[in-house]
Amino acid sequence: MLPSPSKPRLLRMTEGIHAGRVASEPQDRVTELIEQQAAISEVLRAIASSPHDLQPIFDAILDSATRLCRADMGSLRLFEERGLRLVAVRGDPFVVSQTRS
């Protein structure tokens, strides 16, 4: 019995899709590494420019983290003797105001 002519074409299409995905994975990884390096640079700049004021550093850390995680919102809290202290929050203004209160 002869093989169906559509089966080899389907197999070729599947192989082509897989090859395209495999080829884009290294580029995706490079893009991710560049984004991470940019985030590290931003945080280091904040540290260098605000050695005595922690708020800009907290803001840079949270901005970078929410961007890298592709998150809609985020918060940064410090664990202290009295409990958690909110030091930075990003996201929907209504949710942010609820989080701060």
C-alpha positions in Angstrom: 0.0 0.0 0.0 1.4 3.4 -0.9 1.6 6.1 1.7 -0.8 9.0 1.7 0.6 12.0 -0.1 -0.6 14.3 2.7 1.2 12.5 5.4 4.7 13.4 4.3 3.7 17.0 3.8 2.2 17.1 7.3 5.4 15.7 8.7 7.5 18.3 6.8 5.2 21.1 8.1 5.6 19.8 11.7 9.4 19.5 11.3 9.5 23.1 9.9 7.5 24.5 12.8 9.7 22.7 15.3 12.9 23.9 13.6 11.6 27.5 13.7 10.9 27.2 17.4 14.3 25.6 18.1 16.0 28.3 16.1 14.2 31.1 18.0 15.1 29.7 21.4 18.7 31.0 21.4 17.5 34.4 20.3 14.9 34.5 23.1 17.5 33.6 25.6 19.8 36.3 24.4 17.0 38.8 24.6 16.2 37.7 28.1 19.9 38.1 29.2 20.0 41.6 27.7 16.9 42.5 29.6 18.4 41.1 32.8 21.7 43.0 32.3 19.7 46.2 31.7 17.8 45.7 34.9 21.0 45.1 36.9 22.5 48.3 35.4 19.5 50.3 36.4 19.6 49.0 40.0 23.4 49.7 40.2 22.9 53.2 38.9 20.2 53.8 41.5 22.6 52.6 44.2 25.5 54.8 42.9 23.3 57.9 42.7 21.5 57.4 46.0 24.0 56.0 48.5 22.1 57.5 51.5 18.5 57.3 50.3 17.1 53.8 49.9 13.8 54.7 48.3 15.2 55.2 44.7 16.9 51.8 45.1 13.7 50.1 46.2 11.9 51.7 43.3 14.5 50.6 40.8 14.5 47.0 42.2 10.7 46.8 41.9 10.5 48.4 38.5 13.1 46.0 37.2 11.4 43.0 38.8 7.9 43.7 37.5 9.3 44.4 34.0 11.4 41.2 33.9 8.5 39.1 35.3 6.0 40.9 32.9 3.8 41.4 36.0 0.9 43.8 36.1 1.7 44.7 39.7 4.2 44.1 42.4 5.3 45.1 45.9 8.5 45.1 47.8 8.4 44.6 51.6 11.1 44.5 54.1 11.0 42.0 56.9 11.7 43.9 60.1 11.5 43.2 63.8 8.0 44.6 64.0 6.8 42.7 60.8 6.7 43.5 57.1 7.1 47.1 55.9 5.9 48.1 52.5 8.7 50.1 50.8 7.5 50.1 47.1 4.4 49.1 45.2 3.6 49.3 41.4 0.4 48.6 39.5 -3.2 49.7 39.1 -3.6 52.9 41.1 -6.8 51.7 42.9 -5.0 48.5 44.0 -1.9 50.4 45.0 -4.0 52.7 47.2 -5.7 49.7 48.8 -2.3 48.1 49.4 -0.8 51.2 51.0 -3.8 51.6 53.5 
